[in-house]
Amino acid sequence: MTSSDAPLFSVVVVAGGAGRRFGGPVPKQFQPLGGIPVLIHTLRRFGASPLVGEMILVLPEARIPFFNTSILPEFPVPRLTRVVAGGKTRRDSVREGLRTVDASRFPFVAIHDAVRPFFDPRWLKEGQEWLERFPAVIVGVPPTDTIKRSSGRSFVARTLPRYSLTMAQTPQMFQTRLIIEAHETAEGAGWEAPDDAALMERLGYPVKVIEGSRWNIKITEPEDLRVGEAILSGMNASPGREGRRKS
């Protein structure tokens, strides 16, 4: 068993994509949210957790100088240890981040989308407790809408039962050694996957789901920023509420 008093997590924050859906010259991870770049909100929330021992930020290689010279001096981040260049795909970017993880010090890794700035840091504690028994833990919420599988011609092929479905979020948390092995296996086999947990599933590992939050939105399109501003405003207006902005 691990000590609950020590930093147990290495965190890989992934912002390696080009953000084509968002559009415009400024990538979504650098867009201001309450006057602070989205990814800074994310990094600072992780940096405030005593369970986090190191943070690795994965960025497009061309954006690293901008982050180092224009963002980080104005918005310092505790426990950010490295900034590394991502790859062509999200899986490539995560793998590059994992290759710099100090696996000898940190038994667990949390992998998180840089553009999810409203996650609850308490999920790390819950994730740690489950990772003592299981190799992988993800955050997720049940869908509120009816989900239908459609055919290639956009006709409904089947209605899926909502009780058996989960909308996966991040952070996704893993035993460090196993997720590194999963990514190295995927690279060798040429596997692609929608998220990191899918690689563990493919290798036959059980993946525990813990309850996420509908506030844990992903900033993907411009209108998501307006939703994010409303969430941030509500958090700042409720000082006693968990998840208020700490930056």
C-alpha positions in Angstrom: 0.0 0.0 0.0 1.1 3.5 -0.7 1.4 6.4 1.8 -1.6 8.8 1.6 0.7 11.6 2.8 3.1 11.5 -0.1 2.7 12.8 -3.6 1.6 9.8 -5.6 0.7 11.1 -9.0 2.5 12.2 -12.0 0.1 14.2 -14.2 0.3 14.4 -18.0 -1.8 17.3 -19.3 -2.4 17.0 -23.0 -2.7 20.0 -25.2 -1.1 18.6 -28.3 -3.9 19.1 -30.8 -4.3 21.9 -33.4 -7.8 22.7 -32.3 -9.2 22.8 -35.8 -12.8 22.7 -34.6 -12.3 25.7 -32.5 -10.9 27.8 -35.4 -9.1 31.1 -35.3 -5.4 31.9 -34.8 -5.3 31.3 -31.1 -5.6 27.6 -30.1 -8.4 26.8 -27.6 -5.9 25.9 -24.8 -4.6 29.5 -24.8 -8.0 31.2 -25.0 -8.8 33.4 -22.0 -11.3 32.2 -19.4 -11.9 34.9 -16.8 -8.7 36.6 -18.1 -6.5 33.5 -17.6 -5.6 31.0 -20.3 -7.7 27.8 -20.2 -4.7 25.5 -19.7 -3.4 27.6 -16.8 -6.7 27.0 -14.9 -6.2 23.3 -15.5 -2.5 23.2 -14.5 -3.1 25.3 -11.4 -5.9 23.0 -10.1 -3.6 20.0 -10.4 -0.7 22.0 -8.9 -2.7 22.8 -5.8 -3.3 19.1 -5.0 -0.9 17.5 -2.4 -1.2 14.2 -4.3 0.6 15.6 -7.3 4.3 15.4 -7.4 5.1 16.4 -11.0 3.2 17.7 -14.0 4.1 17.3 -17.6 2.5 19.5 -20.2 2.3 18.3 -23.8 2.1 21.0 -26.4 2.5 21.2 -30.2 6.2 21.7 -30.8 5.6 25.1 -32.5 3.7 26.4 -29.5 6.3 25.6 -26.8 8.3 28.8 -27.3 5.1 30.9 -27.0 4.1 29.1 -23.8 7.5 29.5 -22.3 8.0 33.2 -23.1 4.5 34.7 -23.2 2.3 32.5 -21.0 4.4 31.0 -18.2 6.1 34.2 -17.0 2.8 35.9 -16.5 0.9 32.9 -15.1 3.4 30.7 -13.1 2.3 27.2 -12.3 3.4 25.2 -9.2 4.8 21.7 -9.8 5.0 22.0 -13.6 8.2 20.1 -14.2 8.4 19.7 -18.0 6.9 20.9 -21.3 7.3 18.3 -24.1 6.4 18.3 -27.8 3.4 16.2 -28.8 3.0 13.9 -31.8 0.7 13.6 -34.8 -2.2 12.0 -32.8 -3.4 12.2 -29.3 -2.0 8.8 -28.5 1.4 9.9 -29.8 1.2 13.0 -27.6 0.3 11.0 -24.5 3.0 8.6 -25.2 5.6 11.4 -25.4 4.4 12.7 -22.1 4.5 9.3 -20.4 8.1 8.8 -21.6 9.2 11.6 -19.2 7.2 10.3 -16.2 9.4 9.4 -13.2 7.9 5.9 -12.7 10.3 5.1 -9.9 8.8 7.9 -7.7 5.1 8.0 -8.7 3.1 4.8 -8.8 0.1 6.5 -10.4 -0.4 8.7 -13.5 -3.4 11.0 -14.2 -3.9 11.9 -17.9 -6.0 14.9 -18.5 -7.2 17.1 -21.3 -5.8 20.6 -21.0 -9.1 22.1 -22.0 -11.1 20.6 -19.1 -10.5 23.3 -16.5 -13.4 22.5 -14.2 -12.4 19.0 -13.0 -12.7 18.3 -9.3 -9.2 17.7 -7.7 -10.9 15.4 -5.1 -11.1 12.8 -7.9 -7.4 12.2 -7.5 -8.0 11.0 -3.9 -10.8 8.7 -4.9 -8.8 7.5 -7.9 -5.8 6.7 -5.6 -8.0 4.6 -3.4 -9.3 2.6 -6.3 -5.8 2.3 -8.0 -4.6 0.4 -4.9 -6.9 -2.4 -6.2 -7.4 -1.9 -9.9 -5.1 -0.9 -12.8 -7.3 1.9 -14.2 -9.9 4.4 -13.1 -11.8 6.9 -15.2 -14.2 9.7 -14.5 -17.5 9.5 -16.3 -21.1 10.6 -16.2 -24.3 8.8 -17.5 -25.9 10.3 -20.6 -29.1 12.3 -20.0 -30.2 12.1 -23.6 -31.4 9.0 -25.4 -28.5 7.6 -27.4 -29.3 6.1 -30.8 -26.9 4.2 -33.1 -27.4 5.4 -36.7 -26.7 3.7 -40.0 -24.3 5.1 -42.6 -27.4 6.7 -44.2 -28.3 8.5 -41.0 -31.2 6.3 -40.1 -31.6 4.9 -36.6 -30.2 1.4 -36.4 -30.7 0.9 -32.7 -31.6 2.7 -29.5 -29.0 2.0 -26.8 -30.0 1.6 -23.1 -28.8 4.6 -21.2 -28.3 2.7 -17.9 -25.4 0.8 -19.5 -23.6 3.8 -21.0 -21.0 6.2 -19.6 -19.7 9.4 -21.1 -16.0 9.2 -20.4 -14.2 12.4 -19.1 -10.7 13.1 -17.8 -8.7 12.7 -15.7 -8.1 9.1 -16.5 -5.9 7.5 -13.8 -3.6 4.5 -14.1 -1.0 2.4 -12.4 2.1 4.0 -14.0 3.9 0.9 -15.1 0.8 -0.6 -16.8 -0.2 2.5 -18.8 3.3 3.0 -20.0 3.4 -0.6 -21.2 0.0 -0.2 -22.8 1.2 2.8 -24.9 4.4 1.1 -25.9 2.3 -2.0 -27.0 0.0 0.3 -28.9 2.9 2.0 -30.7 4.4 -1.3 -31.7 1.0 -2.7 -32.9 -0.1 0.5 -34.6 -3.3 0.7 -32.4 -5.3 3.9 -32.3 -7.9 4.5 -29.5 -10.4 7.2 -28.6 -8.8 7.5 -25.1 -6.2 5.9 -22.9 -8.6 3.7 -21.1 -9.4 2.0 -24.4 -5.9 0.8 -24.6 -6.2 -0.9 -21.2 -9.5 -2.4 -22.2 -7.9 -3.8 -25.3 -5.2 -5.5 -23.2 -7.9 -7.0 -21.0 -7.5 -4.9 -17.9 -10.5 -3.9 -15.8 -11.3 -0.1 -15.8 -13.2 1.3 -12.8 -15.6 4.2 -13.4 -16.1 6.9 -10.8 -18.7 9.6 -10.9 -17.7 12.7 -12.8 -19.5 16.0 -13.2 -21.5 17.8 -15.9 -19.4 20.9 -15.0 -16.3 19.1 -16.2 -16.8 20.4 -19.7 -14.3 20.2 -22.5 -13.6 23.5 -24.3 -13.9 22.4 -27.9 -15.8 25.1 -29.8 -16.2 28.9 -29.3 -19.6 28.6 -27.6 -18.0 26.3 -24.9 -16.0 29.3 -23.7 -19.3 31.2 -23.0 -20.5 28.2 -21.0 -17.1 28.1 -19.2 -17.4 31.8 -18.3 -20.8 31.1 -16.8 -19.5 28.1 -14.8 -16.5 30.1 -13.6 -18.7 33.0 -12.6 -20.9 30.7 -10.6 -18.0 29.1 -8.8 -16.5 32.5 -7.9 -19.9 33.6 -6.5 -20.1 30.6 -4.2 -17.0 30.7 -2.0 -17.9 27.6 -0.1 -18.4 25.4 -3.1 -15.8 22.8 -4.0 -14.3 23.5 -7.4 -14.1 27.3 -7.1 -11.3 28.9 -9.0 -8.0 28.8 -7.0 -5.9 30.7 -9.4 
